[in-house]
């Protein structure tokens, strides 16, 4: 613990003193594992969310100067992806189960997808418990009720709860739209910016 604090101090000192490095460490620090995703409010640029590989979700309301956890009351701390509704930044979806395993790193499965309608104060579980690892969540910019979700399934085993899922009711129900096999998952999704009916997975 104390070594991590000291290392953070040294990195911050180096970042501020180095003119060749324009990057500044803003945190959050002393977290569990990697940062798996970062999202920013489209209406308030000081509000930032960070999903942590095995440390939950942190929020900053002052541009990254201070961070506080907002996901600790749920049943998992492993975060795969998070996304803010493009029409309402108070609506947040979090996919659990961080998918960046391999190369000696440890990754933990999650228990599905969560939704907040009050900027992270409270959370509702929306299912997909057996998906294990949620890699990406994309919201249709023309209709925020349409949500696409990539699920990897078990990283080291076969299961049928994987592939590309879609919700047409804001996450209340999900339908598997692309299932290839019990050992093939979905890692990334993109929606065509001019034609939201075209989806790549």
C-alpha positions in Angstrom: 0.0 0.0 0.0 2.7 2.5 1.0 4.8 1.6 -2.0 1.8 2.3 -4.3 1.3 5.7 -2.6 5.0 6.6 -3.0 5.0 5.5 -6.6 2.0 7.7 -7.3 3.8 10.7 -5.8 6.8 10.1 -7.9 4.8 9.8 -11.1 2.9 13.0 -10.3 6.1 14.9 -9.6 7.7 13.6 -12.8 4.6 14.5 -14.8 4.5 18.0 -13.6 8.2 18.7 -13.9 8.7 17.1 -17.4 8.2 19.6 -20.2 8.7 16.9 -22.8 5.7 14.9 -21.5 2.4 16.7 -21.9 0.5 14.0 -19.9 -0.5 14.6 -16.3 -1.6 11.8 -14.0 -5.0 12.7 -12.6 -6.1 9.4 -11.1 -8.0 7.6 -9.8 -5.1 6.0 -7.9 -4.8 3.0 -5.7 -7.4 1.1 -7.7 -7.9 -2.6 -8.4 -6.2 -3.3 -11.7 -6.4 -1.5 -15.1 -8.8 1.2 -16.2 -11.0 -0.6 -18.7 -13.0 2.4 -19.9 -13.4 6.2 -19.5 -16.5 8.2 -20.4 -17.2 11.9 -20.2 -20.5 13.7 -20.1 -21.4 15.5 -23.3 -23.0 18.4 -21.4 -20.6 18.8 -18.5 -16.9 18.3 -19.3 -15.9 18.2 -15.7 -17.9 14.9 -15.1 -15.9 11.8 -15.9 -16.4 8.1 -15.2 -13.7 5.5 -15.1 -14.5 1.7 -15.1 -11.8 -0.3 -13.3 -10.8 -3.9 -14.2 -11.4 -5.1 -10.7 -12.3 -1.9 -8.8 -15.7 -0.8 -9.8 -16.6 2.6 -11.2 -15.2 5.9 -10.1 -16.6 9.3 -10.8 -15.1 12.8 -10.9 -17.1 16.0 -11.0 -14.1 18.4 -11.2 -12.3 17.3 -14.3 -10.3 14.5 -12.7 -8.9 16.3 -9.7 -10.9 14.1 -7.3 -12.5 10.7 -7.7 -15.0 8.7 -5.7 -16.4 5.2 -6.1 -20.1 4.9 -7.2 -20.4 1.2 -7.8 -19.4 -0.4 -4.5 -23.0 -1.4 -3.5 -23.3 -3.9 -6.4 -22.3 -7.5 -6.5 -19.2 -7.2 -8.7 -16.2 -4.9 -9.0 -15.0 -6.2 -12.4 -15.9 -3.7 -15.1 -15.8 -4.4 -18.8 -17.4 -1.3 -20.3 -19.6 1.7 -19.5 -21.5 4.1 -21.7 -23.6 7.3 -21.1 -26.9 7.8 -22.9 -26.1 10.5 -25.6 -29.4 12.2 -24.9 -29.3 12.1 -21.1 -26.0 12.0 -19.3 -27.7 10.9 -16.1 -28.3 7.5 -17.7 -25.3 5.2 -17.5 -25.0 1.5 -18.5 -22.2 -0.6 -17.0 -21.2 -4.0 -18.4 -19.4 -6.2 -15.8 -16.6 -8.6 -16.4 -13.3 -7.1 -17.6 -12.2 -8.9 -20.8 -8.5 -8.0 -21.1 -7.1 -11.2 -19.8 -3.9 -12.9 -21.1 -0.2 -12.2 -21.0 -0.1 -13.1 -17.3 -2.8 -10.7 -16.2 -5.7 -11.8 -14.1 -9.3 -10.9 -15.1 -12.5 -11.6 -13.3 -16.0 -12.4 -14.6 -19.0 -10.2 -13.9 -22.7 -10.8 -13.4 -24.3 -8.9 -16.3 -25.3 -5.3 -17.0 -26.4 -2.5 -14.7 -28.2 0.8 -15.3 -28.3 4.1 -13.4 -30.8 6.9 -14.2 -29.4 9.3 -11.6 -25.8 9.7 -12.6 -24.5 6.7 -10.6 -26.2 7.3 -7.3 -28.2 4.1 -7.6 -28.1 1.0 -9.9 -30.6 -1.5 -11.3 -29.5 -4.9 -12.5 -30.7 -5.6 -16.1 -29.8 -9.3 -16.4 -27.3 -11.2 -18.7 -25.7 -12.8 -15.6 -24.3 -15.7 -17.5 -22.5 -13.5 -20.1 -19.5 -13.5 -17.8 -17.6 -10.7 -19.6 -19.2 -7.7 -21.3 -16.8 -6.1 -23.7 -18.7 -3.2 -25.3 -22.0 -1.3 -25.0 -23.2 0.9 -27.8 -26.3 3.1 -27.8 -28.1 4.0 -31.1 -27.6 7.7 -31.5 -30.9 8.0 -33.3 -32.9 6.1 -30.7 -31.4 5.6 -27.2 -33.8 2.8 -26.4 -31.8 0.7 -28.9 -28.7 -0.7 -27.2 -26.2 -3.2 -28.5 -24.0 -5.2 -26.1 -21.0 -7.4 -26.8 -20.6 -10.5 -24.6 -17.5 -12.7 -24.6 -18.9 -15.5 -22.4 -16.5 -17.6 -20.4 -12.9 -16.8 -21.4 -11.7 -20.4 -20.8 -14.8 -22.4 -21.3 -17.8 -22.9 -23.6 -21.2 -21.4 -22.9 -24.1 -20.1 -25.0 -24.6 -16.7 -23.3 -22.3 -14.8 -25.7 -22.3 -12.9 -28.9 -24.1 -9.7 -29.8 -27.2 -8.7 -27.8 -29.7 -6.0 -28.5 -32.3 -4.2 -26.4 -35.1 -2.1 -27.8 -36.5 -1.0 -24.5 -33.5 0.7 -22.7 -32.1 -2.5 -21.4 -35.2 -4.0 -19.8 -35.0 -7.0 -22.1 -32.2 -8.5 -24.3 -32.2 -10.6 -27.5 -29.2 -12.4 -28.9 -28.8 -11.1 -32.4 -25.5 -12.7 -33.4 -24.6 -16.1 -32.0 -21.8 -17.9 -33.8 -20.9 -20.7 -31.5 -20.6 -21.6 -27.8 -16.9 -20.6 -28.0 -17.1 -17.4 -30.0 -17.8 -14.1 -28.3 -18.1 -10.4 -29.3 -15.3 -8.0 -28.4 -16.3 -4.8 -30.1 -19.2 -3.0 -31.9 -19.6 0.0 -34.1 -22.8 1.7 -35.5 -22.6 3.4 -38.9 -22.9 7.2 -38.0 -25.3 8.0 -40.9 -27.2 4.7 -41.0 -27.8 3.2 -37.5 -29.4 0.1 -39.1 -25.8 -0.9 -40.1 -23.9 -2.5 -37.2 -20.5 -4.0 -37.2 -19.4 -6.6 -34.6 
